[in-house]
C-alpha cells in the first residue's frame, strides 16, 4: 500500500432501515489483482433508497452494517500485486461487481448471472458511499479527461439502459415504447436513440417527467391515465418497462407487434398477471434484466462521443454528511439523478 495514503477513511454506513451513520473505517485492503480508488462521485440508485427504507430487497437483507452506493467513479491511488503501477493516477468508472469467473454462467459470458457474484451495496458487500473503495482491476475502466466523474459514475445506470436495449433488439429504424420516465427510463430512451430507433414513445403519468423525456430523446410521450395504451394499436417492435407497475406492463404488452420483444426492467411486485394468450399467439419474446455484462466500453464511448448525455441528468449533489438527505432527494418527482461527492461540500 502507498505509504502516503491514510490508514482510515470516512464512510456512510447503513445499520438498519432508516439508520445511516457517518463513521470512520479502516482503509480497504487491496488484494492481488485489485485497485484502490479514491471515490469522486457516487450516484444514488433506487436500490439504495429501498435498502434505506426497508432494510432489504427481496432475499437480500441488511443484517450487518453496510456501505451503500454502487454507481461510482474516481481515481486509482494504489494497486495490488499483478496490476501495473502505471495505473495509479488513472481516472476510472467502476463496474461494481466481482464475478467468480469459474461457474457455467461466467464461462458462457453471462457473468451478471453468476451465483457467487459480489456486488457493491448488496449484502454483505460494501459499496462506495465512502472516500475509498476497492475493485478488481479489470472492472475499473479508464475514462477520457473530457468525461466528468459524475458522468463516469452514471455509466452504471447507463449500462442498465444499454443492456435493456440490447435485450430488446433495438436497432436502426426500431419503434420502442418505454414505460416510466424516471432516471432509468430516460437513460433507456437516450440509448434507444443512440442505437438508431426512430420512434421512441415514453409513457408516464407525471407531466413534468414526460417533458423531461422529450428533452432526452423521446419522439412522443403518452399520459397512461388519459389514454389507454393497450387500445392505441402502437405496434412497436419492443416494449421496455422501467416502471414495475402491473397496469403499465400489461398495456405495454398489448402495444407490441407480432414477434416483438418485451423487456422487464422496473422492480415491482414479485408476482404479476400477464396476458399469456397474447404472448403465445403473437410469439412475443419476454425477458427480464438483471444488471448487465460487458457494457462499460460502449457506455464510455456513448458518453464521450456525446451520443448520451449523463451530466444534465444530475439534479442535486451532497457530500458524505448529507447521505440521508441525498436518499430523501432521490424520491422527489422532479429528481433525475442525485450525486454524493465524498469530500465535497453539500450543494
HELIX and SHEET records of a PDB file:
HELIX    1   1 UNK A   46  UNK A   54  1                                   9    
HELIX    2   2 UNK A   85  UNK A   87  5                                   3    
HELIX    3   3 UNK A  104  UNK A  107  1                                   4    
HELIX    4   4 UNK A  111  UNK A  113  5                                   3    
HELIX    5   5 UNK A  137  UNK A  139  5                                   3    
HELIX    6   6 UNK A  149  UNK A  153  1                                   5    
HELIX    7   7 UNK A  155  UNK A  168  1                                  14    
HELIX    8   8 UNK A  183  UNK A  194  1                                  12    
HELIX    9   9 UNK A  207  UNK A  215  1                                   9    
HELIX   10  10 UNK A  229  UNK A  231  5                                   3    
HELIX   11  11 UNK A  246  UNK A  253  1                                   8    
HELIX   12  12 UNK A  276  UNK A  281  1                                   6    
HELIX   13  13 UNK A  296  UNK A  304  1                                   9    
HELIX   14  14 UNK A  311  UNK A  313  5                                   3    
HELIX   15  15 UNK A  320  UNK A  322  5                                   3    
HELIX   16  16 UNK A  323  UNK A  329  1                                   7    
SHEET    1   A 3 UNK A  19  UNK A  26  0                                        
SHEET    2   A 3 UNK A   8  UNK A  16 -1                                        
SHEET    3   A 3 UNK A  66  UNK A  67 -1                                        
SHEET    1   B 5 UNK A 132  UNK A 136  0                                        
SHEET    2   B 5 UNK A  34  UNK A  43 -1                                        
SHEET    3   B 5 UNK A  71  UNK A  79 -1                                        
SHEET    4   B 5 UNK A  91  UNK A  94 -1                                        
SHEET    5   B 5 UNK A 140  UNK A 142 -1                                        
SHEET    1   C 4 UNK A 132  UNK A 136  0                                        
SHEET    2   C 4 UNK A  34  UNK A  43 -1                                        
SHEET    3   C 4 UNK A 337  UNK A 340 -1                                        
SHEET    4   C 4 UNK A 314  UNK A 318  1                                        
SHEET    1   D 2 UNK A  56  UNK A  57  0                                        
SHEET    2   D 2 UNK A  60  UNK A  61 -1                                        
SHEET    1   E 2 UNK A  97  UNK A  98  0                                        
SHEET    2   E 2 UNK A 118  UNK A 119 -1                                        
SHEET    1   F 6 UNK A 220  UNK A 222  0                                        
SHEET    2   F 6 UNK A 199  UNK A 203  1                                        
SHEET    3   F 6 UNK A 175  UNK A 179  1                                        
SHEET    4   F 6 UNK A 236  UNK A 241  1                                        
SHEET    5   F 6 UNK A 256  UNK A 264  1                                        
SHEET    6   F 6 UNK A 285  UNK A 288  1                                        
END                                                                             
